[in-house]
């Protein structure tokens, strides 16, 4: 499978989606992330408000 480089849709920076993360997402039935970890955290915090 290998690591994948993905561009964040918010900050436009590249981030690595590791092979381990890919396996976890696949097991849970999730799609690959579109945001880096930092932007996902910000988005999650905004939803809490």
N, C-alpha and C positions, 0 to 999 in steps of 0.2 A: 504494500500500500504506500508507505513512505509519507513523510511530512509534506504538507501543501502550504504554499504561500498565498494568502488571501488579502485583498485590499479592502480596508474598512470603508463602509458606505458613509460614515459620519466624518471621520478625520482624514480619510484617504491615505492613511499610512498602511504599509504592508505588515501583516502579522503571520506567525507560523501556527498552523493547525496541525498539531502533532499526530503521529500515528495512533498513540494511545487515546487522545481526545476523539479522533475519528471513530475508533472502535466503540468508545463510550456512547457517542452520539448515535451511532448505528444501532447499538443494543437498545437504546431508549426510544428509537424511532424518530429522533430529531434530525432536522436538516442542518447542513453545515452553517456555522455562524456567519453573519454578514458584518458584524461589528467586532472590533478588537476588545480585549478584556476590559480595558479602561472605559471605552465607550459603552459597553454592555452594563458596567457598574453604574455609570452616570444615568443611563436610561432607566435602570431598575430603581434608582433613587428618586428619579422624577415621578415614576409611577406611584411611589409610596406617599407622595405629597398630596 
